[in-house]
Amino acid sequence: MPSEMELTLAKDGSFRKALIAAAEDSQRAGEITRRELLSIRIASLNPRALERMRLAAEEQLAADKGIPVTGLGEIDWNQLLAFLKELIPVIIQIISLFS
């Protein structure tokens, strides 16, 4: 069962924002192409595709002990972005499977 923080992440749209930010960072670093970035942006507009991406991220987060939080109990966005950046190749594979 997802934690309260994971549910918040999914409901308020912050997962998509963090995903896009991580993809943009990856594209600027030359780790993904401009086309792959565009694919992620477009796919993340589809609620089903975004849910699959979020679930893949949640599974990996569960394996890595959950969403990184600060000492104040808030989401550590820098660590979450770094995590999502590592997950971009998996997300690209998910997109290609369902496109």
C-alpha positions in Angstrom: 0.0 0.0 0.0 1.4 3.4 -0.9 2.4 5.7 1.9 0.6 9.0 2.5 3.5 10.9 0.9 3.4 8.7 -2.2 -0.3 9.4 -2.5 0.3 13.1 -2.2 3.0 12.9 -4.8 0.5 11.2 -7.2 -2.5 13.4 -6.5 -1.1 16.9 -6.6 0.7 16.5 -10.0 4.1 16.8 -8.5 5.2 13.4 -9.9 4.7 14.6 -13.5 6.5 17.8 -12.7 9.4 15.9 -11.2 9.5 13.5 -14.0 9.6 16.2 -16.7 12.3 18.1 -14.7 14.4 14.9 -14.5 13.9 14.2 -18.2 14.9 17.7 -19.1 18.1 17.4 -17.0 18.8 14.1 -18.8 18.3 15.6 -22.2 20.6 18.6 -21.3 23.3 16.2 -20.1 23.0 14.3 -23.4 21.7 11.1 -21.7 18.5 11.1 -23.8 17.5 12.6 -27.1 15.2 15.5 -27.7 12.8 13.0 -29.2 12.8 10.9 -26.1 12.2 14.0 -23.9 9.2 14.8 -26.2 7.9 11.2 -25.9 8.1 11.5 -22.1 6.3 14.8 -22.1 3.5 13.6 -24.4 3.1 10.2 -22.6 2.9 11.9 -19.2 -0.2 13.7 -20.4 -2.0 10.4 -20.7 -3.3 9.4 -17.3 -2.8 5.7 -17.9 0.8 6.1 -19.1 1.6 8.4 -16.2 0.1 5.9 -13.8 2.3 3.2 -15.2 5.4 5.4 -14.9 4.4 6.4 -11.3 3.9 2.7 -10.4 7.3 1.8 -11.8 8.9 4.6 -9.8 7.0 3.5 -6.7 8.2 -0.1 -7.0 11.8 1.2 -7.3 11.3 3.6 -4.4 10.0 0.8 -2.3 13.1 -1.2 -3.0 15.2 1.9 -2.1 13.3 2.5 1.1 10.8 5.1 -0.1 10.6 8.7 -1.1 13.6 10.7 0.1 12.5 13.2 2.8 14.3 16.0 4.6 14.7 16.2 8.3 11.4 18.2 8.4 9.5 15.3 6.8 9.1 17.1 3.4 10.0 15.6 0.1 13.7 16.1 -0.8 13.1 17.2 -4.4 16.8 17.1 -5.3 17.1 13.5 -4.3 13.8 12.6 -5.9 14.9 14.3 -9.2 18.2 12.4 -9.1 16.3 9.2 -8.6 13.9 9.9 -11.4 16.8 10.8 -13.7 18.1 7.3 -13.1 14.7 5.9 -13.9 14.4 7.7 -17.3 15.6 4.7 -19.4 13.0 2.5 -17.8 10.3 5.1 -18.4 11.4 5.3 -22.1 11.0 1.5 -22.3 7.5 1.7 -20.8 6.5 4.3 -23.3 7.8 2.2 -26.2 5.9 -0.8 -25.0 2.6 1.0 -25.0 3.0 3.3 -28.0 
